[in-house]
Amino acid sequence: MLAEIRSKSQITLPKEIVSSMGLSEGDKLEIFQKDGTIYMIPVTVYPKGYIDDLKAEVSQLKDRIRSGEQPVFDSIDALFEKLDGKDA
């Protein structure tokens, strides 16, 4: 498929690519070049406050793990067994 560079360095992505990637208006793409190839990778951008909240929550969980308050599981199955009350 060909795309043409328009004024202001704009291009239109072919509809088939947009559809197959599940992209829609407003989605963000990381664009970079490496060794003469242009790459466009869909990304999700989160507000800084959201990321800060996640970091704080992870920090709290690490503290709880260190103190022994937070159980640690060897597998997802072990976690679900605990949640289902089958570990007794």
Chimera marker file (.cmm) of the C-alpha trace (Angstrom):
<marker_set name="trace">
<marker id="1" x="0.000" y="0.000" z="0.000" r="1" g="1" b="0" radius="0.5"/>
<marker id="2" x="1.222" y="3.464" z="-0.772" r="1" g="1" b="0" radius="0.5"/>
<marker id="3" x="0.791" y="6.546" z="1.367" r="1" g="1" b="0" radius="0.5"/>
<marker id="4" x="1.638" y="10.039" z="0.182" r="1" g="1" b="0" radius="0.5"/>
<marker id="5" x="3.180" y="12.771" z="2.298" r="1" g="1" b="0" radius="0.5"/>
<marker id="6" x="0.869" y="15.800" z="2.220" r="1" g="1" b="0" radius="0.5"/>
<marker id="7" x="1.307" y="19.357" z="3.352" r="1" g="1" b="0" radius="0.5"/>
<marker id="8" x="2.551" y="19.731" z="6.910" r="1" g="1" b="0" radius="0.5"/>
<marker id="9" x="4.177" y="16.254" z="6.565" r="1" g="1" b="0" radius="0.5"/>
<marker id="10" x="0.807" y="14.505" z="7.026" r="1" g="1" b="0" radius="0.5"/>
<marker id="11" x="-0.049" y="11.040" z="5.744" r="1" g="1" b="0" radius="0.5"/>
<marker id="12" x="-3.273" y="9.060" z="5.735" r="1" g="1" b="0" radius="0.5"/>
<marker id="13" x="-3.029" y="5.494" z="6.996" r="1" g="1" b="0" radius="0.5"/>
<marker id="14" x="-4.781" y="2.979" z="4.762" r="1" g="1" b="0" radius="0.5"/>
<marker id="15" x="-8.210" y="2.021" z="6.109" r="1" g="1" b="0" radius="0.5"/>
<marker id="16" x="-7.300" y="-1.684" z="6.029" r="1" g="1" b="0" radius="0.5"/>
<marker id="17" x="-4.406" y="-1.097" z="8.421" r="1" g="1" b="0" radius="0.5"/>
<marker id="18" x="-6.451" y="1.112" z="10.738" r="1" g="1" b="0" radius="0.5"/>
<marker id="19" x="-9.236" y="-1.494" z="10.866" r="1" g="1" b="0" radius="0.5"/>
<marker id="20" x="-6.966" y="-4.504" z="11.298" r="1" g="1" b="0" radius="0.5"/>
<marker id="21" x="-5.113" y="-2.779" z="14.165" r="1" g="1" b="0" radius="0.5"/>
<marker id="22" x="-8.341" y="-1.704" z="15.876" r="1" g="1" b="0" radius="0.5"/>
<marker id="23" x="-7.287" y="1.949" z="15.726" r="1" g="1" b="0" radius="0.5"/>
<marker id="24" x="-9.681" y="4.871" z="15.838" r="1" g="1" b="0" radius="0.5"/>
<marker id="25" x="-9.614" y="8.647" z="15.807" r="1" g="1" b="0" radius="0.5"/>
<marker id="26" x="-7.661" y="10.071" z="18.724" r="1" g="1" b="0" radius="0.5"/>
<marker id="27" x="-5.445" y="7.013" z="19.241" r="1" g="1" b="0" radius="0.5"/>
<marker id="28" x="-1.767" y="7.803" z="19.803" r="1" g="1" b="0" radius="0.5"/>
<marker id="29" x="1.157" y="6.354" z="17.823" r="1" g="1" b="0" radius="0.5"/>
<marker id="30" x="4.828" y="6.375" z="18.811" r="1" g="1" b="0" radius="0.5"/>
<marker id="31" x="6.736" y="7.161" z="15.609" r="1" g="1" b="0" radius="0.5"/>
<marker id="32" x="10.470" y="6.692" z="15.157" r="1" g="1" b="0" radius="0.5"/>
<marker id="33" x="12.974" y="5.736" z="12.521" r="1" g="1" b="0" radius="0.5"/>
<marker id="34" x="15.738" y="3.178" z="12.757" r="1" g="1" b="0" radius="0.5"/>
<marker id="35" x="18.116" y="2.092" z="10.024" r="1" g="1" b="0" radius="0.5"/>
<marker id="36" x="16.063" y="3.837" z="7.339" r="1" g="1" b="0" radius="0.5"/>
<marker id="37" x="12.734" y="2.309" z="8.394" r="1" g="1" b="0" radius="0.5"/>
<marker id="38" x="9.841" y="4.314" z="9.872" r="1" g="1" b="0" radius="0.5"/>
<marker id="39" x="8.019" y="2.571" z="12.724" r="1" g="1" b="0" radius="0.5"/>
<marker id="40" x="4.578" y="3.485" z="14.105" r="1" g="1" b="0" radius="0.5"/>
<marker id="41" x="3.506" y="1.723" z="17.291" r="1" g="1" b="0" radius="0.5"/>
<marker id="42" x="0.117" y="2.254" z="18.989" r="1" g="1" b="0" radius="0.5"/>
<marker id="43" x="0.510" y="3.449" z="22.589" r="1" g="1" b="0" radius="0.5"/>
<marker id="44" x="-1.727" y="4.323" z="25.500" r="1" g="1" b="0" radius="0.5"/>
<marker id="45" x="-1.051" y="7.563" z="27.328" r="1" g="1" b="0" radius="0.5"/>
<marker id="46" x="-2.107" y="7.820" z="30.965" r="1" g="1" b="0" radius="0.5"/>
<marker id="47" x="-2.388" y="11.011" z="33.026" r="1" g="1" b="0" radius="0.5"/>
<marker id="48" x="0.587" y="11.609" z="35.338" r="1" g="1" b="0" radius="0.5"/>
<marker id="49" x="-1.651" y="11.496" z="38.409" r="1" g="1" b="0" radius="0.5"/>
<marker id="50" x="-2.838" y="8.005" z="37.475" r="1" g="1" b="0" radius="0.5"/>
<marker id="51" x="0.750" y="6.782" z="37.088" r="1" g="1" b="0" radius="0.5"/>
<marker id="52" x="1.706" y="8.398" z="40.409" r="1" g="1" b="0" radius="0.5"/>
<marker id="53" x="-1.215" y="6.618" z="42.125" r="1" g="1" b="0" radius="0.5"/>
<marker id="54" x="-0.119" y="3.275" z="40.642" r="1" g="1" b="0" radius="0.5"/>
<marker id="55" x="3.462" y="3.820" z="41.799" r="1" g="1" b="0" radius="0.5"/>
<marker id="56" x="2.244" y="4.593" z="45.329" r="1" g="1" b="0" radius="0.5"/>
<marker id="57" x="0.069" y="1.478" z="45.362" r="1" g="1" b="0" radius="0.5"/>
<marker id="58" x="2.953" y="-0.714" z="44.173" r="1" g="1" b="0" radius="0.5"/>
<marker id="59" x="5.193" y="0.821" z="46.828" r="1" g="1" b="0" radius="0.5"/>
<marker id="60" x="2.610" y="0.039" z="49.513" r="1" g="1" b="0" radius="0.5"/>
<marker id="61" x="2.311" y="-3.542" z="48.275" r="1" g="1" b="0" radius="0.5"/>
<marker id="62" x="6.100" y="-3.976" z="48.350" r="1" g="1" b="0" radius="0.5"/>
<marker id="63" x="6.127" y="-2.717" z="51.942" r="1" g="1" b="0" radius="0.5"/>
<marker id="64" x="3.339" y="-5.172" z="52.863" r="1" g="1" b="0" radius="0.5"/>
<marker id="65" x="5.217" y="-8.056" z="51.219" r="1" g="1" b="0" radius="0.5"/>
<marker id="66" x="8.409" y="-7.169" z="53.138" r="1" g="1" b="0" radius="0.5"/>
<marker id="67" x="6.483" y="-7.021" z="56.423" r="1" g="1" b="0" radius="0.5"/>
<marker id="68" x="4.716" y="-10.327" z="55.753" r="1" g="1" b="0" radius="0.5"/>
<marker id="69" x="1.243" y="-8.736" z="55.645" r="1" g="1" b="0" radius="0.5"/>
<marker id="70" x="0.769" y="-9.449" z="51.936" r="1" g="1" b="0" radius="0.5"/>
<marker id="71" x="0.748" y="-13.102" z="50.876" r="1" g="1" b="0" radius="0.5"/>
<marker id="72" x="2.884" y="-14.011" z="47.867" r="1" g="1" b="0" radius="0.5"/>
<marker id="73" x="1.743" y="-16.758" z="45.502" r="1" g="1" b="0" radius="0.5"/>
<marker id="74" x="3.811" y="-19.063" z="43.307" r="1" g="1" b="0" radius="0.5"/>
<marker id="75" x="1.190" y="-19.043" z="40.564" r="1" g="1" b="0" radius="0.5"/>
<marker id="76" x="-2.086" y="-17.505" z="39.477" r="1" g="1" b="0" radius="0.5"/>
<marker id="77" x="-3.750" y="-20.854" z="40.244" r="1" g="1" b="0" radius="0.5"/>
<marker id="78" x="-2.532" y="-20.653" z="43.851" r="1" g="1" b="0" radius="0.5"/>
<marker id="79" x="-3.944" y="-17.131" z="44.122" r="1" g="1" b="0" radius="0.5"/>
<marker id="80" x="-7.333" y="-18.229" z="42.829" r="1" g="1" b="0" radius="0.5"/>
<marker id="81" x="-7.361" y="-21.239" z="45.143" r="1" g="1" b="0" radius="0.5"/>
<marker id="82" x="-6.759" y="-18.881" z="48.070" r="1" g="1" b="0" radius="0.5"/>
<marker id="83" x="-9.522" y="-16.557" z="46.856" r="1" g="1" b="0" radius="0.5"/>
<marker id="84" x="-11.892" y="-19.505" z="46.439" r="1" g="1" b="0" radius="0.5"/>
<marker id="85" x="-11.063" y="-20.722" z="49.954" r="1" g="1" b="0" radius="0.5"/>
<marker id="86" x="-9.590" y="-24.033" z="48.717" r="1" g="1" b="0" radius="0.5"/>
<marker id="87" x="-6.201" y="-23.611" z="50.389" r="1" g="1" b="0" radius="0.5"/>
<marker id="88" x="-7.326" y="-24.884" z="53.777" r="1" g="1" b="0" radius="0.5"/>
<link id1="1" id2="2" r="1" g="1" b="0" radius="0.2"/>
<link id1="2" id2="3" r="1" g="1" b="0" radius="0.2"/>
<link id1="3" id2="4" r="1" g="1" b="0" radius="0.2"/>
<link id1="4" id2="5" r="1" g="1" b="0" radius="0.2"/>
<link id1="5" id2="6" r="1" g="1" b="0" radius="0.2"/>
<link id1="6" id2="7" r="1" g="1" b="0" radius="0.2"/>
<link id1="7" id2="8" r="1" g="1" b="0" radius="0.2"/>
<link id1="8" id2="9" r="1" g="1" b="0" radius="0.2"/>
<link id1="9" id2="10" r="1" g="1" b="0" radius="0.2"/>
<link id1="10" id2="11" r="1" g="1" b="0" radius="0.2"/>
<link id1="11" id2="12" r="1" g="1" b="0" radius="0.2"/>
<link id1="12" id2="13" r="1" g="1" b="0" radius="0.2"/>
<link id1="13" id2="14" r="1" g="1" b="0" radius="0.2"/>
<link id1="14" id2="15" r="1" g="1" b="0" radius="0.2"/>
<link id1="15" id2="16" r="1" g="1" b="0" radius="0.2"/>
<link id1="16" id2="17" r="1" g="1" b="0" radius="0.2"/>
<link id1="17" id2="18" r="1" g="1" b="0" radius="0.2"/>
<link id1="18" id2="19" r="1" g="1" b="0" radius="0.2"/>
<link id1="19" id2="20" r="1" g="1" b="0" radius="0.2"/>
<link id1="20" id2="21" r="1" g="1" b="0" radius="0.2"/>
<link id1="21" id2="22" r="1" g="1" b="0" radius="0.2"/>
<link id1="22" id2="23" r="1" g="1" b="0" radius="0.2"/>
<link id1="23" id2="24" r="1" g="1" b="0" radius="0.2"/>
<link id1="24" id2="25" r="1" g="1" b="0" radius="0.2"/>
<link id1="25" id2="26" r="1" g="1" b="0" radius="0.2"/>
<link id1="26" id2="27" r="1" g="1" b="0" radius="0.2"/>
<link id1="27" id2="28" r="1" g="1" b="0" radius="0.2"/>
<link id1="28" id2="29" r="1" g="1" b="0" radius="0.2"/>
<link id1="29" id2="30" r="1" g="1" b="0" radius="0.2"/>
<link id1="30" id2="31" r="1" g="1" b="0" radius="0.2"/>
<link id1="31" id2="32" r="1" g="1" b="0" radius="0.2"/>
<link id1="32" id2="33" r="1" g="1" b="0" radius="0.2"/>
<link id1="33" id2="34" r="1" g="1" b="0" radius="0.2"/>
<link id1="34" id2="35" r="1" g="1" b="0" radius="0.2"/>
<link id1="35" id2="36" r="1" g="1" b="0" radius="0.2"/>
<link id1="36" id2="37" r="1" g="1" b="0" radius="0.2"/>
<link id1="37" id2="38" r="1" g="1" b="0" radius="0.2"/>
<link id1="38" id2="39" r="1" g="1" b="0" radius="0.2"/>
<link id1="39" id2="40" r="1" g="1" b="0" radius="0.2"/>
<link id1="40" id2="41" r="1" g="1" b="0" radius="0.2"/>
<link id1="41" id2="42" r="1" g="1" b="0" radius="0.2"/>
<link id1="42" id2="43" r="1" g="1" b="0" radius="0.2"/>
<link id1="43" id2="44" r="1" g="1" b="0" radius="0.2"/>
<link id1="44" id2="45" r="1" g="1" b="0" radius="0.2"/>
<link id1="45" id2="46" r="1" g="1" b="0" radius="0.2"/>
<link id1="46" id2="47" r="1" g="1" b="0" radius="0.2"/>
<link id1="47" id2="48" r="1" g="1" b="0" radius="0.2"/>
<link id1="48" id2="49" r="1" g="1" b="0" radius="0.2"/>
<link id1="49" id2="50" r="1" g="1" b="0" radius="0.2"/>
<link id1="50" id2="51" r="1" g="1" b="0" radius="0.2"/>
<link id1="51" id2="52" r="1" g="1" b="0" radius="0.2"/>
<link id1="52" id2="53" r="1" g="1" b="0" radius="0.2"/>
<link id1="53" id2="54" r="1" g="1" b="0" radius="0.2"/>
<link id1="54" id2="55" r="1" g="1" b="0" radius="0.2"/>
<link id1="55" id2="56" r="1" g="1" b="0" radius="0.2"/>
<link id1="56" id2="57" r="1" g="1" b="0" radius="0.2"/>
<link id1="57" id2="58" r="1" g="1" b="0" radius="0.2"/>
<link id1="58" id2="59" r="1" g="1" b="0" radius="0.2"/>
<link id1="59" id2="60" r="1" g="1" b="0" radius="0.2"/>
<link id1="60" id2="61" r="1" g="1" b="0" radius="0.2"/>
<link id1="61" id2="62" r="1" g="1" b="0" radius="0.2"/>
<link id1="62" id2="63" r="1" g="1" b="0" radius="0.2"/>
<link id1="63" id2="64" r="1" g="1" b="0" radius="0.2"/>
<link id1="64" id2="65" r="1" g="1" b="0" radius="0.2"/>
<link id1="65" id2="66" r="1" g="1" b="0" radius="0.2"/>
<link id1="66" id2="67" r="1" g="1" b="0" radius="0.2"/>
<link id1="67" id2="68" r="1" g="1" b="0" radius="0.2"/>
<link id1="68" id2="69" r="1" g="1" b="0" radius="0.2"/>
<link id1="69" id2="70" r="1" g="1" b="0" radius="0.2"/>
<link id1="70" id2="71" r="1" g="1" b="0" radius="0.2"/>
<link id1="71" id2="72" r="1" g="1" b="0" radius="0.2"/>
<link id1="72" id2="73" r="1" g="1" b="0" radius="0.2"/>
<link id1="73" id2="74" r="1" g="1" b="0" radius="0.2"/>
<link id1="74" id2="75" r="1" g="1" b="0" radius="0.2"/>
<link id1="75" id2="76" r="1" g="1" b="0" radius="0.2"/>
<link id1="76" id2="77" r="1" g="1" b="0" radius="0.2"/>
<link id1="77" id2="78" r="1" g="1" b="0" radius="0.2"/>
<link id1="78" id2="79" r="1" g="1" b="0" radius="0.2"/>
<link id1="79" id2="80" r="1" g="1" b="0" radius="0.2"/>
<link id1="80" id2="81" r="1" g="1" b="0" radius="0.2"/>
<link id1="81" id2="82" r="1" g="1" b="0" radius="0.2"/>
<link id1="82" id2="83" r="1" g="1" b="0" radius="0.2"/>
<link id1="83" id2="84" r="1" g="1" b="0" radius="0.2"/>
<link id1="84" id2="85" r="1" g="1" b="0" radius="0.2"/>
<link id1="85" id2="86" r="1" g="1" b="0" radius="0.2"/>
<link id1="86" id2="87" r="1" g="1" b="0" radius="0.2"/>
<link id1="87" id2="88" r="1" g="1" b="0" radius="0.2"/>
</marker_set>
